[in-house]
Amino acid sequence: MEEKSLNNNVNNIDREKLESLLYEYRDIKVEINEIELMIDYENIQAVGYDDMPKSPNVSTSSSVESGLNRIEKLRAKKHYLICKQKRIVNMLTLLNDKDREIIEMYYFNDCTLRTIGYKLDMNDSYVSRRKAYIINKLLPFAKKHNLV
């Protein structure tokens, strides 16, 4: 009995992690755009340093190196986020069009169950049950591929 309760708790935690990942998807695009802006800003600063008179001034070269290091870190973070975004999209290919639409509307577009039901001509209670079914369907893939 305790083992079953423990398994339910683990599955609930995994479901919550999966739902958090789906909610996070919509923010990834914004974060990628912000990183691109930060890279542009760092590049502008680096150009400013490159235009300075050349002298054996250590502080200028260390500033340029520091800027380049920040740019590399930003590029690595951007690459990580793009990969994460692609992995989420890949996971959603397991779903049929209607189920994918439910997930996208609920997690990516902040639609309520009632709104989803109205748009898809379904009862909002059915949409709720369907959403739970979809999460349970995605969970084994998400666990197997370390998404949660």
N, C-alpha and C positions, 0 to 999 in steps of 0.2 A: 504494500500500500504506500509506504514512504517513497519507494523507488518510482512509482507512477507519479506521485506528486512532484518529486524532484525533476522528472522528465518533463512534466507540464510546465514547471517553472523555467527550465532551460529553453523549451520551445517558445514560451512567451517572451523571454528575453531576446531570443533570436528573431522573433517576429517584430519586436520593437526596434531592433537594430536594422532589420530590412526596411521597415517603414521609415526610419530616420534616413537611411540611404536614399530612399525614393524622394523624400522631402528635400534632401540635400541636392538632388539632381538639378533642380531649378536654380539653385544658387551657384552652381558650378560655372555656368555660362557667364554670370556676372563677375565672378571671381577671375575667370580667364581674361575677360575684358579689362579688369582692373590691373592685372599683372601685365598685360600688353601696354597699358598706359604707363605703368611704372617703368617698364623696359624703355619705352620711348623717352621718358623723363631722364632716366639714367644715361641714355645715349646722348641726349642733348647736353647733359652735364659733362660727359666724357669729351664731346666735341669742343666744349668750352675749354677744357683742360688742354686738349691737343693744340688749340690755337694760341696757347700761352707761349711766351718766348722760352726757347730751350735753354736750360741751365742745369747744372748738376744739383738742383734743389730736390732733396729727398722727399719733402712733404708733398710736392706736386706729383711725383711719380707714384708715391704710395697712395695718394688720393685717386689717381687714375686706376691703379691696380685694385683698390678697394671698390671702385665703381664697377670695374669689370667683374670682380667676384660677385657683387650684388646682382649684376645682370645674369651671370651664369646660374646663380641660385634661383632667380626668378624664372629663367627658362626651364630649369629642372622642375620647378613647382608647376609651371604651366603644362609641361609634358605629362606630369603625374595626373593632373586634373583632367586633361584631355583623354588619357587612357582610362581613368575612372569613369568618365562620361560614356565612353565607348563600351565599357564593360556593362554598364547599366543598360544601355540601348541593346546590347547583345542579349542580355538576360531577358529583356522584354520580347525578343523574337520568339520565345517559347509560347507566347500567348496568341490567341486568335485576335482578329481586329477589334472585336467588341470588347474583349477583356482588356486589351492594351488601351483602348479608348477610355475605359473606366479608370484605369490606373493613371493615365496621363491627365485626365480631367481632375481627378481627386488630388493627386500628389503634386503635379506640376503646375496646374492652373487654379488650385484652391477652390474648386467647385464643391458645393455641398452635395450630399447624397440626393437631396430633393432636386437640385438643379440637374444633376447627372440623369436622374430618373426621368425628368421632364424632357431633356434633350434626346435621350435614347429610347423614350417611350416605354419606361419600366417603372415599376413601383419602387419607391425609395427603400423600402424594407428589403426588397429583392436585391437592389444594388448593394446594400450593406452586406448581405449574406454572400453575394457574388464577390465582393471585394475581399472578404475574409477567405473565401475559397481560393482566389487568385494569389493572395499572399502565401497561403499554405502550399500552393502549387509551385511558386517561385523559390520557396525556402530551401528545398534540397539543393537546387542549383547554386543558390547564393552561398550556402554552407560549403558545398563541394569546391567552389572556386574562390573561397575566402573573401567573399564580399561582405559577409557578416561575421 
